[in-house]
Amino acid sequence: MVRYHLFTKIVLIIVIMLIPVVLLYSYSNKMTTNVVVSELNRSSSNQLAFFQSQVNTSIEELSSWPIILIHDPDIESFEQQDLVSEYLNLDLINHVKRIQNKLSIQESSSNWRSNLSLYSPSMKRVITENDSRTYDSRELDNANLPGWQVQKVASGNDERYLFSWYTASPYSARDLVENARTIIKLEFDSTNIQDMLDKFKSNGRRDPFYYIPGTGTIYNRTADIDRSTELLKQLDFTEINDVDYRTIELGEEVYSVHTVISPATGWYLIDYIPLTDVLAPIKDSNRLFYGAVACLLFMSFLAAYLLYVQVQIPVRDLMHGFQRLKMGDYSVRLEPKGRNEFSFLSERFNSMVIQIQELFEHVYLEQIQVREARLKQLQSQINPHFFYNCFSYITSMAKLGKTDAVVAMSHNLSRYYRYTTRQEKDLVPMKEEIAFVISYLKIQKMRMSRLDYVMEIPEEMMEQLVPPLVLQPLIENAVIHGIERSADASFIRVSGFEDEGRMCLQVEDDGLGMDDEAMRLLQNQLARPMDEHSGCGLWNVNQRVQLRYGERSYLSFGKSPMGGLKATIYIDNIKKG
């Protein structure tokens, strides 16, 4: 169960009281922000749609001029004229001047700068406001295309777009260049649209521009082209409706982007407003409110801290002292502060810990002595067991008359006896343990000529310290239960390696091995106290490494790739001699 300190309880009460206020303010602020953004988007969309309608009206007004002019009597009569010679006669010149005058009047009737051209395919001449000349047929390459034709043209360092509209008489003419008797061409460039964009850009927040995929962009004259280009990269025009707006993030800035398509030209009118600037006053209000809440919390914490210092800290120190005492740290002492009830408790606590520490020191020394005695007992149990096997072998060889084997066994036995009786330390270098094991294997090889072995111990491991007689029981187990029981078995491999900071000693054979159930039972026997069914040698090895090195040190079994049993000793906290 969680226990809350007094200071924690006070702080929690203050926080719980402020949470509803903060949540209510956050909800109200969110609703206000949503309303502001919604109204801003609605207002911007309406303004953008109105501006687009103004542009469309101007364009539609221009596109109506050719229809009006095509029905003018002078232009209609001009269709009937045929050019007899290369030069115009006086009547035709006067006729052309009347047409030029009407073209001029029509062009000056709008604020937009535009050009009207009258083409007469039969006369191969074009009439403009100020000129009458022959024309190249390439000027009418786009005449057969419907709607407004847009062409990008260079104008100094800037780029502009030329919009063209063609109207022919008669209307039934499909191929205007070949069948029409009169063609009127209306042209205006994008500077007219730029003028209107400049007027629409009423403040520094707006930045309208026109865009059509595959053709280009018409910016206002003070546009931030880089930012507009970044916004275009994030717009998917296949998903944009006739009137659309969405929110786009560029770095740390958030923009509300509005889009309206022109039905007259197919161009998109795009405008964006930085919401970060618009919502700045709301954010300033938020910072002021949260700053006030932080000040209130600070003042509350300061008031709670006075109570914390007077009561909570002494209680906490006393609790920590008891906790350290529970964990076995008997060196803990409390420093009495002031002359109050807590200083009295600290003094009594220190006196109690001193008495407990003295008692546990006596008990701990006795436990160490018992543990050392148990280690000596486990080690001594190995000696009679091994001696029994050796003397049994000598007896068998003597009965068979194999004196060389008896001499070799006696020689190796004497070396074993020297190794075991001169051990004054609990740990020996690995190289001495390996030399002892090789002596044992030589004895067994004399008894079984088919026996062979290999030692794969790294050089850097030879100086590490291990308990004496820790490998011999494993090798004896491999010889007796692995090699002797199978006529085809003959090989033992002893290897060493490191795994997760532990030294591993591994003994493998190619004998009969054990199934999974038998290995599980053998492993369980090592964890239980030794009885008449437990193997003395293996049980002793497991107990010795666990008592000396801890829980990460133990003896385990597995299946060897050679077919027999694999026994592995894990030794933690390895040391070098």
VOGU-3710 file (C-alpha; in Angstrom, 3 decimals, decimal comma):
1> mvryhlftki> 0,000/0,000/0,000  1,347/3,428/-0,947  2,099/5,682/2,043  1,939/9,425/1,471  4,050/11,814/3,527  2,560/14,894/5,121  4,288/17,222/2,675  3,075/15,093/-0,239  -0,489/15,202/1,054  -0,443/18,985/1,331
11> vliivimlip> 1,000/19,372/-2,155  -1,572/16,930/-3,563  -4,440/18,885/-1,981  -3,163/22,122/-3,539  -2,699/20,495/-6,938  -6,144/18,854/-6,812  -7,719/22,233/-6,035  -5,955/23,875/-8,989  -6,590/21,096/-11,511  -10,302/21,968/-12,118
21> vvllysysnk> -9,396/25,647/-12,549  -6,667/24,834/-15,070  -8,857/22,343/-16,922  -11,773/24,796/-17,104  -9,496/27,552/-18,350  -7,864/25,225/-20,895  -11,278/24,158/-22,203  -12,487/27,756/-22,402  -9,264/28,816/-24,107  -9,544/25,969/-26,611
31> mttnvvvsel> -13,141/26,889/-27,444  -12,173/30,548/-27,839  -9,264/29,650/-30,104  -11,484/27,408/-32,229  -14,097/30,159/-32,589  -11,451/32,729/-33,531  -9,856/30,390/-36,080  -13,265/29,401/-37,477  -14,391/33,025/-37,861  -11,030/33,968/-39,334
41> nrsssnqlaf> -11,255/31,159/-41,878  -14,865/32,019/-42,760  -14,047/35,712/-43,145  -10,914/34,986/-45,189  -12,777/32,538/-47,414  -15,546/35,084/-48,040  -13,044/37,829/-48,843  -11,086/35,532/-51,109  -14,258/34,399/-52,903  -15,349/38,021/-53,329
51> fqsqvntsie> -11,958/38,986/-54,732  -12,058/36,011/-57,072  -15,496/37,096/-58,275  -14,116/40,574/-59,018  -11,301/39,092/-61,072  -13,699/36,741/-62,820  -16,060/39,646/-63,595  -13,219/41,621/-65,163  -12,116/38,622/-67,213  -15,663/37,824/-68,310
61> elsswpiili> -16,164/41,470/-69,249  -13,051/41,310/-71,414  -14,149/38,037/-73,003  -17,475/39,663/-73,995  -15,749/42,352/-76,082  -15,023/40,127/-79,104  -18,680/39,032/-79,161  -19,827/42,659/-79,148  -17,310/43,675/-81,782  -18,010/40,727/-84,035
71> hdpdiesfeq> -21,549/42,132/-84,543  -20,386/45,681/-85,212  -21,543/46,850/-88,702  -18,075/48,059/-89,704  -16,510/44,742/-88,737  -19,279/42,740/-90,335  -18,885/44,752/-93,568  -15,134/44,312/-93,333  -15,677/40,598/-93,759  -17,087/41,311/-97,234
81> qdlvseylnl> -14,007/43,178/-98,388  -11,479/41,552/-100,667  -8,006/42,862/-101,207  -7,539/43,436/-104,943  -3,955/44,666/-104,710  -1,203/44,721/-102,142  -2,128/48,269/-101,087  -5,371/49,462/-99,487  -7,529/51,902/-101,357  -8,922/55,018/-99,743
91> dlinhvkriq> -12,238/53,415/-98,783  -10,519/50,525/-97,090  -8,158/52,888/-95,272  -11,126/54,845/-93,900  -12,826/51,575/-93,024  -9,730/50,401/-91,140  -9,527/53,688/-89,243  -13,138/53,332/-88,088  -12,392/49,831/-86,864  -9,221/51,026/-85,071
101> nklsiqesss> -11,216/53,770/-83,397  -13,755/51,248/-82,115  -10,999/48,920/-80,904  -9,431/51,839/-79,025  -12,736/52,817/-77,444  -13,338/49,238/-76,348  -9,832/48,871/-74,842  -10,153/52,116/-72,886  -13,532/51,077/-71,416  -11,819/48,869/-68,805
111> nwrsnlslys> -9,219/49,502/-66,126  -7,337/46,477/-67,334  -4,635/46,933/-69,928  -5,584/44,829/-72,937  -5,074/44,523/-76,689  -7,654/43,768/-79,357  -6,625/42,452/-82,758  -8,870/41,911/-85,795  -7,642/39,230/-88,242  -8,980/38,983/-91,796
121> psmkrviten> -7,886/35,629/-93,271  -9,174/36,619/-96,719  -7,074/39,811/-96,768  -4,183/38,304/-94,740  -4,155/41,437/-92,585  -4,458/42,188/-88,898  -5,830/45,458/-87,501  -4,884/46,728/-84,046  -5,464/50,043/-82,308  -2,389/51,607/-83,875
131> dsrtydsrel> -1,514/49,436/-86,823  -2,725/47,576/-89,862  -0,368/44,986/-91,303  -0,026/41,601/-92,824  0,393/38,785/-90,295  2,190/35,536/-90,026  -0,114/32,519/-89,859  1,811/31,312/-86,770  0,130/34,096/-84,773  -3,066/32,040/-84,977
141> dnanlpgwqv> -1,575/28,712/-83,886  -3,749/28,641/-80,755  -6,881/30,064/-82,391  -8,579/26,666/-82,644  -8,104/25,922/-78,909  -11,135/26,628/-76,683  -11,115/28,994/-73,705  -8,316/31,211/-72,437  -4,831/30,417/-73,709  -1,922/31,197/-71,395
151> qkvasgnder> 1,655/31,711/-72,499  4,650/32,531/-70,285  6,734/35,440/-71,566  9,886/37,039/-70,203  9,792/40,667/-69,089  13,223/41,788/-67,889  14,051/39,983/-64,645  10,405/39,082/-64,081  8,166/36,526/-65,672  4,648/37,313/-66,745
161> ylfswytasp> 1,831/35,423/-68,421  -0,081/36,444/-71,576  -3,783/35,488/-71,659  -5,440/35,177/-75,109  -9,074/34,726/-76,199  -10,186/34,064/-79,790  -13,638/34,728/-81,311  -14,496/34,000/-84,952  -17,223/34,805/-87,435  -19,085/32,815/-88,513
171> ysardlvena> -19,449/30,796/-85,262  -19,932/27,577/-87,182  -16,335/27,656/-88,367  -14,514/24,759/-86,787  -11,115/25,477/-88,249  -10,850/29,212/-87,542  -7,743/29,737/-89,595  -9,173/28,067/-92,694  -12,948/28,718/-92,519  -13,433/31,928/-90,500
181> rtiiklefds> -13,796/35,235/-92,332  -13,024/37,318/-89,250  -11,068/36,463/-86,072  -10,885/38,791/-83,065  -8,069/38,186/-80,616  -8,177/39,642/-77,076  -4,948/39,730/-75,026  -4,012/40,904/-71,552  -1,024/40,063/-69,382  -0,712/39,051/-65,746
191> tniqdmldkf> 0,279/42,541/-64,582  -3,440/43,361/-64,407  -3,942/40,456/-61,996  -0,864/41,551/-60,036  -2,389/45,023/-59,626  -5,512/43,527/-58,123  -3,458/41,192/-55,892  -1,515/44,197/-54,580  -4,768/45,953/-53,686  -6,182/42,842/-52,048
201> ksngrrdpfy> -3,044/42,472/-49,930  -4,388/44,958/-47,405  -1,978/44,133/-44,557  1,237/42,303/-43,858  -0,517/39,070/-42,966  -2,089/38,400/-46,359  0,003/37,170/-49,265  -2,346/36,146/-52,150  -1,170/34,615/-55,405  -2,512/32,654/-58,377
211> yipgtgtiyn> -1,330/29,183/-59,301  -2,215/26,517/-61,833  -0,409/23,154/-61,918  1,775/22,684/-64,939  1,780/26,358/-65,937  3,111/28,581/-63,185  2,411/31,163/-60,487  1,362/34,811/-60,502  2,636/36,510/-57,320  1,797/39,904/-55,936
221> rtadidrste> 4,727/42,278/-56,190  5,719/42,031/-52,516  5,155/38,277/-52,138  7,341/35,994/-50,043  8,110/33,631/-52,920  10,126/31,117/-50,872  7,353/30,670/-48,318  4,696/30,442/-51,016  6,750/27,774/-52,803  7,002/25,729/-49,590
231> llkqldftei> 3,240/25,957/-49,108  2,603/24,792/-52,681  4,718/21,689/-52,046  2,315/20,610/-49,296  -0,904/21,253/-51,221  -2,521/18,379/-53,102  -4,706/20,034/-55,731  -6,458/16,759/-56,540  -8,155/16,980/-53,118  -8,979/20,722/-53,181
241> ndvdyrtiel> -12,593/21,757/-53,783  -13,798/24,960/-55,452  -13,542/26,767/-52,095  -11,217/25,171/-49,600  -9,056/25,961/-46,591  -6,680/23,903/-44,499  -3,946/24,271/-41,878  -0,299/23,715/-42,845  2,825/23,742/-40,658  6,126/25,132/-41,918
251> geevysvhtv> 8,779/24,679/-39,268  7,460/26,347/-36,117  4,900/28,463/-38,002  1,275/27,416/-38,582  -0,620/28,866/-41,569  -4,290/28,877/-42,545  -4,281/28,399/-46,340  -7,391/29,344/-48,348  -7,995/28,336/-51,969  -10,615/29,414/-54,518
261> ispatgwyli> -10,607/28,211/-58,123  -11,502/30,562/-60,998  -14,120/28,997/-63,305  -13,134/31,453/-66,041  -9,422/30,601/-66,269  -8,979/27,458/-64,122  -6,346/29,188/-61,968  -6,330/28,733/-58,180  -6,374/31,866/-56,028  -4,375/31,024/-52,896
271> dyipltdvla> -4,004/33,124/-49,770  -2,438/32,238/-46,434  -2,491/33,838/-43,002  -0,003/32,982/-40,214  -2,143/31,709/-37,342  0,842/32,103/-35,005  0,615/35,904/-35,329  -3,170/35,986/-35,139  -3,292/33,845/-32,008  -0,355/35,619/-30,337
281> pikdsnrlfy> -2,609/37,664/-27,933  -4,347/34,455/-26,825  -0,974/32,805/-26,221  0,179/35,831/-24,209  -2,965/35,518/-22,110  -2,255/31,823/-21,620  1,284/32,523/-20,475  0,007/35,124/-18,013  -2,565/32,729/-16,586  -0,178/29,796/-16,279
291> gavacllfms> 2,431/32,101/-14,769  -0,097/33,145/-12,129  -0,881/29,479/-11,429  2,844/28,738/-11,118  3,270/31,628/-8,643  0,324/30,352/-6,618  1,829/26,867/-6,570  5,190/28,270/-5,512  3,645/30,218/-2,637  1,701/27,127/-1,566
301> flaayllyvq> 4,803/24,967/-1,735  6,710/27,493/0,331  4,036/27,405/3,029  4,042/23,596/2,958  7,832/23,532/3,079  7,871/25,229/6,501  5,768/22,387/7,875  7,901/19,908/5,973  11,145/21,111/7,566  9,741/21,087/11,089
311> vqipvrdlmh> 8,016/17,702/10,982  8,451/15,771/7,779  12,264/15,762/7,556  12,823/14,331/11,084  10,166/11,667/10,449  11,700/10,856/7,065  15,204/10,515/8,542  13,861/8,185/11,194  12,055/6,081/8,564  15,182/5,925/6,366
321> gfqrlkmgdy> 17,175/4,841/9,398  14,801/1,976/10,088  14,833/1,051/6,382  18,630/0,873/6,284  18,542/-1,125/9,487  16,078/-3,528/7,857  18,451/-3,915/4,861  21,268/-4,918/7,219  23,174/-1,617/7,410  24,034/-1,443/11,104
331> svrlepkgrn> 26,365/1,505/10,646  23,407/3,882/10,259  23,259/6,749/12,754  20,875/9,666/13,074  22,081/13,176/13,828  19,913/14,762/16,541  18,796/18,281/15,619  17,545/20,761/18,180  16,052/19,863/21,530  12,654/18,372/20,782
341> efsflserfn> 10,854/15,046/20,625  12,605/14,059/17,411  16,092/14,564/18,854  15,125/12,280/21,747  13,940/9,617/19,289  17,197/9,944/17,300  19,332/9,366/20,392  17,288/6,314/21,423  17,525/4,980/17,844  21,330/5,306/17,785
351> smviqiqelf> 21,593/3,484/21,116  19,384/0,653/19,865  21,386/0,240/16,627  24,686/0,052/18,527  23,366/-2,799/20,649  21,957/-4,653/17,618  25,226/-4,193/15,695  27,277/-5,703/18,502  24,931/-8,677/18,698  24,979/-9,321/14,948
361> ehvyleqiqv> 28,767/-9,061/14,733  29,049/-11,983/17,160  26,467/-14,008/15,247  28,091/-13,200/11,871  31,516/-14,369/13,015  29,999/-17,652/14,142  28,273/-18,073/10,734  31,570/-17,500/8,903  33,257/-20,157/10,978  30,428/-22,616/10,272
371> rearlkqlqs> 30,591/-21,894/6,526  34,349/-22,411/6,372  33,981/-25,686/8,233  31,332/-26,819/5,737  33,583/-25,978/2,782  36,418/-28,033/4,303  34,025/-30,901/4,886  32,767/-30,854/1,261  36,306/-30,780/-0,083  37,427/-33,623/2,150
381> qinphffync> 34,548/-35,813/0,945  36,047/-35,857/-2,536  39,350/-37,396/-1,434  38,026/-40,770/-0,124  35,785/-41,149/-3,147  38,643/-40,673/-5,591  41,032/-42,815/-3,527  38,510/-45,623/-3,574  38,401/-45,612/-7,387  42,208/-45,438/-7,688
391> fsyitsmakl> 42,913/-48,281/-5,292  40,222/-50,358/-6,962  42,018/-49,834/-10,273  45,450/-50,726/-8,765  43,969/-53,899/-7,331  42,504/-54,867/-10,693  45,783/-54,208/-12,532  47,768/-56,143/-9,938  45,500/-59,152/-10,330  46,011/-58,975/-14,076
401> gktdavvams> 49,769/-58,741/-13,658  50,067/-55,370/-15,338  52,887/-54,015/-13,270  53,531/-51,074/-15,638  49,971/-49,906/-15,122  50,350/-50,361/-11,350  53,580/-48,317/-11,399  52,038/-45,606/-13,594  48,957/-45,501/-11,387  51,083/-45,313/-8,258
411> hnlsryyryt> 53,205/-42,567/-9,808  50,152/-40,504/-10,818  48,499/-41,261/-7,490  51,530/-39,919/-5,666  51,327/-36,750/-7,761  47,635/-36,519/-6,888  48,444/-37,003/-3,213  51,040/-34,247/-3,337  48,498/-31,961/-5,045  45,766/-32,553/-2,472
421> trqekdlvpm> 47,836/-32,656/0,699  49,906/-29,539/0,037  46,878/-27,332/-0,604  46,962/-24,625/2,036  44,764/-22,261/0,049  41,132/-22,550/-0,966  41,942/-21,458/-4,560  44,629/-22,627/-6,990  45,673/-21,414/-10,469  43,859/-23,059/-13,350
431> keeiafvisy> 47,094/-24,446/-14,800  47,681/-26,560/-11,663  44,132/-27,906/-11,776  44,555/-28,780/-15,480  47,847/-30,584/-14,791  46,116/-32,606/-12,082  43,246/-33,501/-14,445  45,689/-34,623/-17,145  47,295/-36,981/-14,617  43,888/-38,453/-13,868
441> lkiqkmrmsr> 43,101/-38,889/-17,584  46,438/-40,636/-18,151  45,492/-43,148/-15,465  42,140/-43,770/-17,116  43,761/-44,052/-20,556  45,954/-46,873/-19,222  42,796/-48,637/-18,135  40,996/-47,941/-21,449  43,342/-47,619/-24,392  40,572/-46,216/-26,624
451> ldyvmeipee> 40,176/-43,193/-24,378  41,326/-39,922/-25,919  40,966/-36,326/-24,740  41,710/-32,731/-25,663  42,218/-29,609/-23,540  40,936/-26,320/-25,009  41,662/-23,872/-22,203  42,717/-20,339/-23,342  46,112/-19,142/-22,138  44,624/-16,066/-20,472
461> mmeqlvpplv> 42,465/-18,358/-18,329  45,396/-20,410/-16,979  46,209/-17,830/-14,277  42,671/-17,543/-12,976  41,986/-19,004/-9,545  39,539/-21,880/-9,076  38,692/-24,244/-6,190  40,897/-27,348/-6,225  39,385/-30,651/-7,413  36,538/-28,859/-9,185
471> lqplienavi> 37,063/-30,511/-12,616  38,040/-34,056/-11,603  34,512/-35,207/-10,560  33,087/-34,057/-13,905  35,763/-35,914/-15,873  35,332/-38,981/-13,685  31,596/-38,871/-14,370  32,274/-38,636/-18,143  34,660/-41,625/-18,015  32,537/-43,935/-15,862
481> hgiersadas> 29,031/-43,073/-17,084  29,835/-41,944/-20,613  32,874/-43,769/-22,034  32,760/-47,088/-20,145  29,093/-47,745/-20,896  29,490/-47,422/-24,659  31,932/-49,491/-26,667  31,933/-46,837/-29,400  32,656/-43,918/-27,055  36,254/-42,802/-26,608
491> firvsgfede> 36,598/-38,976/-26,591  36,480/-36,319/-23,883  36,853/-32,599/-24,494  37,616/-30,066/-21,735  37,133/-26,416/-22,764  37,026/-23,011/-21,127  35,427/-19,703/-22,125  33,761/-16,616/-20,664  30,011/-15,898/-20,705  28,393/-12,745/-19,250
501> grmclqvedd> 31,376/-12,021/-17,024  31,593/-15,610/-15,741  34,258/-18,220/-16,324  32,826/-21,420/-17,823  34,537/-24,830/-17,615  32,943/-27,453/-19,846  33,436/-31,233/-20,000  31,903/-33,155/-22,957  31,987/-36,798/-24,037  30,700/-38,855/-26,949
511> glgmddeamr> 29,105/-41,510/-24,779  25,495/-42,603/-24,384  24,399/-39,305/-22,857  21,072/-38,733/-21,091  17,552/-37,910/-22,178  15,839/-34,643/-21,159  13,944/-36,174/-18,246  17,060/-37,763/-16,761  18,992/-34,474/-17,052  16,141/-32,624/-15,350
521> llqnqlarpm> 16,134/-35,103/-12,442  19,928/-34,851/-12,136  19,760/-31,048/-12,098  17,059/-31,114/-9,403  19,137/-33,472/-7,239  21,970/-30,941/-7,178  19,646/-28,321/-5,651  18,444/-30,644/-2,844  20,379/-31,873/0,197  22,514/-34,914/-0,570
531> dehsgcglwn> 20,889/-38,307/0,061  21,636/-41,902/-0,842  20,443/-41,304/-4,429  22,626/-38,224/-5,085  26,084/-38,420/-6,649  28,629/-37,295/-4,077  31,167/-35,823/-6,527  28,825/-33,738/-8,685  26,775/-32,583/-5,693  29,950/-31,468/-3,895
541> vnqrvqlryg> 31,158/-29,489/-6,926  27,842/-27,666/-7,236  27,689/-26,877/-3,510  31,285/-25,668/-3,368  30,969/-23,159/-6,239  27,620/-21,880/-4,955  28,839/-21,414/-1,402  31,968/-19,622/-2,568  30,761/-17,558/-5,543  27,010/-17,070/-5,068
551> ersylsfgks> 23,833/-17,843/-7,019  25,297/-17,033/-10,461  27,758/-19,930/-9,998  26,495/-23,472/-10,445  26,821/-26,766/-12,330  24,488/-27,445/-15,271  24,009/-30,240/-17,799  23,052/-30,424/-21,462  23,421/-32,501/-24,593  26,830/-32,448/-26,269
561> pmgglkatiy> 27,144/-32,017/-30,048  29,371/-35,105/-29,910  26,371/-37,182/-28,775  27,064/-37,580/-25,064  26,621/-35,395/-21,993  27,873/-31,832/-21,562  28,590/-30,610/-18,003  29,319/-26,899/-17,499  30,579/-25,121/-14,374  29,765/-21,381/-14,188
571> idnikkg> 32,046/-19,403/-11,834  31,240/-15,749/-11,119  33,628/-13,083/-9,762  36,674/-14,800/-11,235  40,139/-13,775/-10,013  43,668/-14,160/-11,296  46,548/-15,537/-9,325
//
